[in-house]
């Protein structure tokens, strides 16, 4: 038993050391010209300063040499809701002095929700998801608005910016833990498309700085382009939380007008209707042109990509999406999936709301 515990401690230490190589605090880490690295001094980042390297010496070559922008340039907003603040949000900013007088309750479950490329917050689907969550439980719900960093047409700049947003969420989680006693295991992060990888970075940041893992991350059709062929440092991965579940609804290559990740990257990966094209959606043939405005293409060019949002939202109260032939199975897709689930699952849905 003692030997096993020692091996676990050594493994965790090695994992943290590897993460420290990829997520750097500023002191002594800036290069001479700043060509392949940007260091951001900001009170909303972990330890107040962080460097983001995109050189070939790191795994972060996926942004095609676009460097993450610093928080001040991105104007990222965090909108807080609970049952006492369901219609009107409270803006939250990192820093214990800033959060001290907010209605955040460390004893409750905490959920963050982030949008993807060319989307904004709070988008209609984010508000709908928030309302369903608060209908079942009084929790802390925080909607992440990073629309400036996710703007068209430069997808690769948005890819780079996910690192900054993830770091900022990591800092907020640290503050909630320190000031309100929030337990990291009581945190659930959910992101759509690029937002999925944002949540992966947030999970990595918390683990790097505290040695603890957050409770759960849900990837809602995580973005494939610039992520799926890279290492787990770059994308959402099962190592980023105690339980990582993925809903794949557009798992085709970009050449086939797919935006999602094709491969299994979580503890439990759900591929509804095969995961490539969703029933009731038109043929999506415009490729990246469908993503110039995600909300405008929600039910047309980005229909399969957006279906993960509706499936998760409907799973909170309205639907059970069980594996075929296994009614009532613990590994049902969506909000109520059991954290013990492991493997790939292929539930069936209908072609119209609520899809069950």
C-alpha positions in Angstrom: 0.0 0.0 0.0 2.8 2.4 1.0 4.7 1.5 -2.2 1.6 2.2 -4.3 1.1 5.5 -2.6 4.7 6.5 -3.2 4.4 5.7 -6.9 1.2 7.8 -7.2 3.0 10.8 -5.5 6.0 10.4 -7.9 3.6 10.3 -10.9 1.8 13.4 -9.8 5.1 15.2 -9.2 6.3 14.2 -12.7 3.0 15.4 -14.3 3.3 18.7 -12.5 6.9 19.1 -13.6 5.9 18.4 -17.2 3.1 21.0 -17.0 5.4 23.6 -15.6 7.5 23.3 -18.8 4.4 24.3 -20.8 2.7 26.8 -18.5 5.3 29.3 -17.4 5.4 32.1 -14.8 7.1 35.2 -16.0 10.3 35.4 -14.0 13.3 34.6 -16.2 11.2 33.1 -19.0 10.9 36.0 -21.5 13.1 35.6 -24.6 15.1 38.4 -26.2 12.9 39.4 -29.1 9.5 38.0 -28.0 9.0 36.6 -31.5 7.8 33.2 -30.3 6.7 34.0 -26.8 4.5 36.6 -25.1 4.5 37.3 -21.4 1.4 38.9 -19.9 1.5 40.9 -16.7 -2.1 40.8 -15.4 -3.8 40.5 -12.0 -6.3 38.1 -13.6 -3.7 35.5 -14.4 -2.2 32.9 -12.1 0.5 34.5 -10.0 -0.1 37.8 -11.9 2.1 37.0 -14.8 2.3 34.2 -17.4 4.3 33.5 -20.5 2.9 31.7 -23.5 5.5 30.0 -25.8 4.6 28.9 -29.4 8.1 27.8 -30.4 9.0 24.4 -31.7 10.5 23.7 -28.3 6.9 23.3 -27.0 3.8 21.4 -28.1 2.0 24.6 -28.9 2.7 24.8 -32.6 -1.0 24.3 -33.4 -1.7 28.1 -33.6 0.4 28.5 -36.8 2.7 31.0 -35.0 -0.1 33.1 -33.6 0.7 34.1 -30.0 -2.1 34.3 -27.4 -3.2 37.8 -26.7 -3.1 39.2 -23.1 -6.2 39.6 -21.0 -6.4 43.4 -21.4 -6.7 43.0 -25.2 -9.3 40.4 -25.0 -11.8 42.0 -22.6 -13.1 38.7 -21.3 -16.2 38.8 -19.1 -17.5 36.4 -16.5 -21.2 36.5 -15.8 -22.4 35.0 -12.5 -25.9 33.5 -12.0 -27.6 31.6 -9.2 -31.2 31.2 -8.1 -31.2 34.7 -6.5 -29.7 36.1 -9.7 -31.4 34.2 -12.5 -32.3 37.0 -14.9 -29.7 39.5 -14.2 -26.0 38.5 -14.0 -23.3 39.7 -11.7 -19.9 40.4 -13.3 -17.0 38.7 -11.6 -13.3 39.5 -11.9 -10.4 37.6 -10.5 -8.7 38.7 -7.3 -9.9 38.0 -3.8 -10.7 41.6 -3.2 -12.9 41.7 -6.3 -14.9 38.5 -5.5 -15.3 39.1 -1.7 -18.6 40.9 -2.1 -20.1 38.7 -4.8 -22.9 36.2 -4.2 -20.6 33.2 -4.9 -21.2 30.4 -2.5 -18.3 28.0 -2.0 -20.5 25.3 -0.5 -22.5 24.9 -3.8 -21.6 23.2 -7.0 -19.8 25.5 -9.4 -20.3 25.4 -13.2 -18.5 27.4 -15.9 -19.8 27.4 -19.5 -17.7 28.7 -22.5 -18.6 29.3 -26.2 -16.5 28.6 -29.2 -15.3 30.3 -32.4 -17.3 33.3 -33.8 -19.8 32.9 -30.9 -20.4 35.2 -28.0 -21.6 35.2 -24.4 -24.2 35.0 -23.1 -25.5 33.4 -26.3 -29.1 32.1 -26.3 -27.9 28.5 -25.9 -25.8 29.5 -22.9 -28.7 31.2 -21.2 -30.9 28.2 -21.9 -28.4 25.9 -20.4 -28.0 28.1 -17.4 -31.8 28.2 -16.8 -32.0 24.4 -16.9 -29.1 24.0 -14.5 -30.7 26.4 -12.0 -34.0 24.6 -12.3 -32.5 21.4 -10.9 -30.1 22.9 -8.3 -29.1 26.2 -6.8 -25.5 26.4 -8.0 -22.9 28.9 -9.0 -23.2 29.2 -12.8 -20.6 31.4 -14.6 -20.9 32.1 -18.4 -17.6 33.0 -20.1 -17.7 35.7 -22.8 -14.5 35.8 -24.8 -16.1 37.0 -28.1 -13.2 39.4 -28.9 -10.7 36.6 -28.8 -13.0 34.2 -30.7 -13.9 36.6 -33.5 -13.7 35.7 -37.2 -12.0 35.4 -39.6 -8.7 34.3 -38.0 -9.3 30.9 -36.5 -5.7 30.4 -35.5 -5.7 33.5 -33.4 -8.7 32.2 -31.6 -6.9 28.9 -31.1 -4.0 30.8 -29.5 -6.4 32.8 -27.3 -7.9 29.7 -25.7 -4.8 29.5 -23.6 -5.3 32.9 -22.1 -8.9 32.3 -21.3 -8.1 28.9 -19.7 -5.5 30.6 -17.5 -8.0 33.2 -16.4 -10.5 30.6 -15.5 -7.8 28.7 -13.6 -7.1 31.9 -11.6 -10.7 32.4 -10.8 -11.0 28.9 -9.5 -8.0 29.4 -7.3 -9.5 32.5 -5.8 -12.8 30.8 -5.2 -11.0 28.0 -3.4 -8.9 30.3 -1.3 -11.6 32.8 -0.4 -14.8 30.8 -0.3 -13.4 27.3 0.5 -14.7 26.0 -2.8 -13.7 22.4 -3.4 -12.1 21.7 -6.8 -13.9 18.4 -7.0 -17.2 20.3 -6.8 -16.4 22.1 -10.1 -17.9 21.2 -13.5 -16.6 23.0 -16.6 -18.4 22.7 -19.9 -17.2 24.2 -23.2 -18.3 24.1 -26.8 -15.9 23.7 -29.7 -12.8 25.9 -28.8 -14.5 26.4 -25.5 -13.8 22.7 -24.7 -10.1 23.2 -25.0 -10.3 26.4 -22.9 -11.7 24.2 -20.1 -8.9 21.7 -20.6 -6.3 24.5 -20.1 -8.2 25.6 -17.0 -8.0 22.1 -15.6 -4.3 21.9 -16.4 -3.7 25.3 -14.7 -5.4 24.2 -11.4 -3.4 21.0 -11.3 -0.2 22.7 -12.1 -0.6 25.2 -9.3 -2.3 23.1 -6.7 -1.7 19.5 -7.4 -5.5 19.0 -7.4 -7.9 18.0 -10.2 -11.3 19.6 -10.7 -14.3 17.3 -10.6 -15.5 17.3 -14.2 -15.1 18.7 -17.7 -17.6 18.2 -20.4 -16.5 18.8 -24.0 -19.4 19.7 -26.3 -18.2 18.7 -29.7 -14.6 19.8 -29.0 -12.9 21.6 -32.0 -10.9 19.2 -34.2 -8.9 21.6 -36.5 -5.6 22.6 -34.8 -6.2 20.2 -31.9 -7.0 16.6 -32.6 -3.5 15.7 -34.0 -1.6 17.3 -31.2 -0.5 16.1 -27.7 -2.7 16.2 -24.6 -0.9 19.4 -23.5 -2.6 21.3 -26.3 -6.1 19.9 -26.2 -8.7 18.7 -23.7 -7.8 15.3 -22.4 -8.9 12.8 -19.8 -6.0 13.9 -17.5 -7.5 17.4 -17.1 -10.2 16.4 -14.5 -11.3 13.5 -12.4 -14.1 12.9 -15.0 -14.0 14.1 -18.6 -17.0 13.3 -20.8 -17.2 14.2 -24.5 -20.2 14.6 -26.8 -19.2 14.2 -30.5 -21.8 15.5 -32.9 -19.7 16.7 -35.9 -16.7 14.3 -35.8 -15.7 14.6 -39.4 -12.6 16.1 -41.0 -12.7 19.8 -42.0 -12.4 18.6 -45.6 -15.9 17.0 -45.1 -17.2 20.2 -43.4 -16.7 18.8 -39.9 -15.6 20.9 -37.0 -15.4 18.4 -34.2 -12.8 16.0 -32.9 -13.0 12.6 -34.4 -11.0 10.7 -31.7 -11.8 9.6 -28.2 -10.2 12.0 -25.7 -12.2 11.6 -22.5 -13.0 9.0 -19.9 -16.3 8.6 -21.7 -16.9 9.6 -25.3 -20.4 9.7 -26.7 -21.0 9.5 -30.4 -24.8 10.1 -30.9 -26.1 8.7 -34.2 -22.5 7.8 -35.0 -21.2 11.3 -34.1 -20.6 12.6 -37.7 -23.9 14.0 -38.9 -27.0 14.6 -36.8 -30.6 13.7 -37.9 -32.7 16.7 -38.9 -29.6 18.7 -40.0 -29.1 19.8 -43.6 -26.1 18.6 -45.5 -23.3 20.9 -44.3 -21.1 21.7 -47.4 -19.8 25.2 -46.7 -16.9 24.1 -44.5 -15.2 26.9 -42.6 -17.5 29.5 -44.2 -20.3 28.1 -42.0 -18.4 29.4 -39.0 -18.1 33.1 -39.9 -21.1 33.6 -37.6 -21.9 30.6 -35.4 -25.2 31.8 -34.2 -26.4 32.7 -37.7 -25.5 29.1 -38.8 -26.7 27.4 -35.7 -29.5 25.4 -37.5 -27.9 25.3 -40.9 -24.2 25.1 -41.8 -23.2 24.5 -38.1 -26.2 22.3 -37.3 -24.4 19.1 -36.4 -21.7 21.1 -34.5 -24.3 22.9 -32.5 -26.4 19.8 -31.7 -24.1 18.9 -28.8 -25.4 22.0 -27.0 -29.1 21.1 -27.3 -28.4 17.4 -26.4 -26.6 18.5 -23.2 -29.1 21.1 -22.3 -32.0 18.7 -22.8 -30.3 16.0 -20.8 -30.4 18.1 -17.6 -34.2 17.6 -17.1 -36.0 16.6 -20.3 -34.2 13.6 -21.7 -32.2 10.5 -21.1 -29.9 9.4 -23.9 -29.0 5.9 -23.0 -26.7 3.5 -25.0 -28.8 1.3 -27.3 -30.5 -1.6 -25.5 -29.5 -0.3 -22.1 -32.4 1.7 -20.7 -31.5 3.4 -17.4 -27.8 2.7 -17.9 -25.5 4.8 -15.8 -23.5 5.8 -18.8 -26.3 8.0 -20.3 -25.1 10.9 -22.4 -25.1 14.4 -20.9 -25.4 16.1 -17.6 -26.3 13.0 -15.6 -23.6 10.8 -16.9 -22.0 8.7 -14.1 -18.4 9.6 -13.3 -17.5 5.9 -13.3 -18.3 5.6 -17.0 -15.4 4.6 -19.3 -15.2 4.0 -23.0 -17.2 4.9 -26.2 -21.0 5.0 -26.4 -23.3 5.4 -29.3 -26.8 6.6 -28.2 -29.5 7.3 -30.7 -31.6 10.5 -30.9 -34.5 11.8 -32.8 -34.4 14.5 -35.5 -36.5 17.2 -33.6 -36.5 18.9 -30.2 -36.0 17.7 -27.6 -34.3 14.8 -29.6 -35.3 12.0 -27.2 
